[in-house]
């Protein structure tokens, strides 16, 4: 079977000696890129579909008017799937004419296009996902409306001209969106009943929403054409406008995975560079003999290229299998999150993986490989004559070019790719300079050490440029491992902090002033802990520095916020989780008309300290001067406010109170119902479902991060092995001579251990210091999290890498110590 | 009478036939010899006669199947690898046909290697001296690839004599060199030996070179034929 024979020979030659390292390094690079690709495409796609859930579609169009005809026909032309919804505030009545403000949602078949609607057929009963919408002639409502109106399932409620029985309780609407505290309880009914409701009169505050799903390109085309056409009032929303907690988590997962994949490729590239140099040196004997017998330069080169072809092919195949396994593992961890099957893996990541292998091999290995043509034929006579080493500019230039291509392709952003490349080159330059410094130092101190160790340390000084390359590659590998571990671990920790165990799962709003103390006392008794209760009033910005303003007077990015009613609170003291970034918090006891504004909003609005805001609260205008700006942690699920008024400003304004607590099911049982019954105005918002779903997302991101970390750690280990293996031949030869000349086995062992342990520890120290500094920068600039400084990398780095390298070096060179010197000499 | 530095009794070495087919292969058969302090002994014979095998056994680089070797009065058979290495350290020098210089090290570093092993103080200065003695002071910082074959062998001579050995093993020291260079190397080898007064075991098939030794032993088919 000639085919099988040649396959076996090809695979065999590809996996001989250093070839194994090349293949494995390529496989890891391919696995990282394809695994992350598979993840982004499948799980990431499904995850962002989760964020789409928040919209109810891939794209959302909102307007205060029905969708313009021209837009509707364009949607049809583009073959996009869509549903239309109407939402508006209204009043619901029970049979006794008790009323409650409600938020009506009118839906049609197909709603929601993305996301979930969960309902229950019993009050406080188990929820289940539904693909249905209310039948004509029925209402679905939120539990708190039933509480407010003292109604039961099956009772008839009245909205507009409609009087329908309530048939289900809505427990979760993934596209509910908006602030939790502004929403009146939901009443949902079928669009078929809209006309009969007679609710859409002049001046009604209806919002028309169109949820769209479909081909990504078609959606982009629609977005572009909408931005070109002028449709005043029509707003386009995408995933990035969805709930910030989710978006932040998704962005961070994406950025981390991209960075991990690129670092894995870089580290694998370093391993390829080191190993190929050795592979070419080994192939030089054969090349010289072939040339002596008449082979041309081209034939010699082709032979090596064929070998590389086999290695690339094997690396790609193994890498893709690993990549598939990786994403399979992630997907299975996440399976609970997805009710539907994930889409099958596409060809994209396969092509990306293969391209990565080829670019990595070419970029990091080509200069060394091309050198095979320059092996002098004289080598058949003088073994020490090898090909001149490739020019430094060629090696560096080609690696930089390959990295630039890969980074640009991964980041799709010239500036970002440039920054990362610059940082990598900087780190490499620092490592190389430190390697040179270490060699100098080793030469100075070696003489003072005990014999075995002395040879090892002296050897570091003797290795020259090859040694510096090895040390730099080792350092880069360690740096990547430490950087990703510290940043990754901290990201995970940050996410866990975003959803701490004591996260509030119940919000009580509209607590009247006379009820506030009692509600607070009851909750404190229930939880056995202090419960904060915040005064809250709602107001709209009507003037700035005495001049009347409308949202249109502000930059685009501030209009939405300015146009809304703000939740205002007041406080004598500054909350611990708010940080003053400009100005000063007011002195206690002062009587001042001051307001503290969230700093990012101030930037968006273009206002600053000293500006005076006029806020209209229930028809009363109050002035307040901005005297401080605050950083607010919006991700903490606590009641947060754009504006905090000085208590004297709030005096006399209509105020209610709100609070948030975490209650377990036992505490919740009955107690909340009692509060709501005793104080009918109080609205209880249960966010258990929401928290559960967000924590699912965060778990998904966390597993993706953990799996990718493992890959990078493996790649780092490979580069260490490559470095060790690259110099094994020289070390075996040295060890053999040392033995012949009278060194004991122990001395040879100590020599090898000394050299590698010193190298590893030195590379570990440098990598740990650089990783600690870089980690702080990366965490702040790229991931927007604060990295807790830790001493561990500085301990684990040097100790781990010293021990690891010493072990790897010892395993590679152990033959030299265990065989009789005569046998070794014959092999030299 | 001069004392004996090296004595071999009935040395034999056999190896298993390739792939285990057929009887064991005899490389060396019942060889006995002794070398006195300061004496130069040549072992001559055709290729494949077992000269290098004998040298390996005499130097304790390999172990015999049978027989015994005593070096400086100590039985090599009674010593383990490390013991034999310790015995050689600083007292035994080597010169090889293919030089066996470490390619990554400069000439001076190659020489320094043996001095470091012997624990010699001022190894840098001593290495420089040894190189100067073979006329290579100017080439001390060159790596082997930058040196000619003759120069490489001179570095090997400097390395061998730097530790002032009592016994020197030379395996075809001129075998890889042209006649003129070979003669220069031989001259330097014997000059350095005369200076140091060490014993020499020289394996060669060059009868002219062998003639410069005090005694010649001829090997054929793994046996020591007769004294020449």
HADDOCK unambig.tbl for C-alpha pairs under 7 A between the chains (distance, minus, plus):
assign (segid A and resid 384 and name CA) (segid B and resid 103 and name CA) 6.81 0.50 0.50
assign (segid A and resid 384 and name CA) (segid B and resid 145 and name CA) 5.31 0.50 0.50
assign (segid A and resid 385 and name CA) (segid B and resid 145 and name CA) 5.94 0.50 0.50
assign (segid A and resid 462 and name CA) (segid B and resid 105 and name CA) 6.51 0.50 0.50
assign (segid A and resid 463 and name CA) (segid B and resid 104 and name CA) 6.74 0.50 0.50
assign (segid A and resid 734 and name CA) (segid B and resid 102 and name CA) 6.78 0.50 0.50
assign (segid A and resid 739 and name CA) (segid B and resid 85 and name CA) 6.39 0.50 0.50
assign (segid A and resid 740 and name CA) (segid B and resid 61 and name CA) 6.68 0.50 0.50
assign (segid A and resid 740 and name CA) (segid B and resid 85 and name CA) 6.91 0.50 0.50
assign (segid A and resid 741 and name CA) (segid B and resid 88 and name CA) 6.57 0.50 0.50
assign (segid A and resid 741 and name CA) (segid B and resid 89 and name CA) 5.98 0.50 0.50
assign (segid A and resid 741 and name CA) (segid B and resid 114 and name CA) 6.51 0.50 0.50
assign (segid A and resid 742 and name CA) (segid B and resid 85 and name CA) 3.97 0.50 0.50
assign (segid A and resid 742 and name CA) (segid B and resid 86 and name CA) 5.36 0.50 0.50
assign (segid A and resid 742 and name CA) (segid B and resid 88 and name CA) 5.04 0.50 0.50
assign (segid A and resid 742 and name CA) (segid B and resid 89 and name CA) 4.07 0.50 0.50
assign (segid A and resid 743 and name CA) (segid B and resid 85 and name CA) 5.74 0.50 0.50
assign (segid A and resid 743 and name CA) (segid B and resid 86 and name CA) 6.67 0.50 0.50
assign (segid A and resid 743 and name CA) (segid B and resid 89 and name CA) 6.86 0.50 0.50
assign (segid A and resid 743 and name CA) (segid B and resid 117 and name CA) 6.35 0.50 0.50
assign (segid A and resid 744 and name CA) (segid B and resid 82 and name CA) 4.69 0.50 0.50
assign (segid A and resid 744 and name CA) (segid B and resid 85 and name CA) 5.76 0.50 0.50
assign (segid A and resid 744 and name CA) (segid B and resid 86 and name CA) 6.51 0.50 0.50
assign (segid A and resid 745 and name CA) (segid B and resid 82 and name CA) 5.99 0.50 0.50
assign (segid A and resid 820 and name CA) (segid B and resid 61 and name CA) 6.21 0.50 0.50
assign (segid A and resid 820 and name CA) (segid B and resid 62 and name CA) 5.90 0.50 0.50
assign (segid A and resid 821 and name CA) (segid B and resid 61 and name CA) 5.10 0.50 0.50
assign (segid A and resid 821 and name CA) (segid B and resid 62 and name CA) 6.82 0.50 0.50
assign (segid A and resid 822 and name CA) (segid B and resid 56 and name CA) 6.06 0.50 0.50
assign (segid A and resid 822 and name CA) (segid B and resid 61 and name CA) 4.42 0.50 0.50
assign (segid A and resid 822 and name CA) (segid B and resid 62 and name CA) 5.07 0.50 0.50
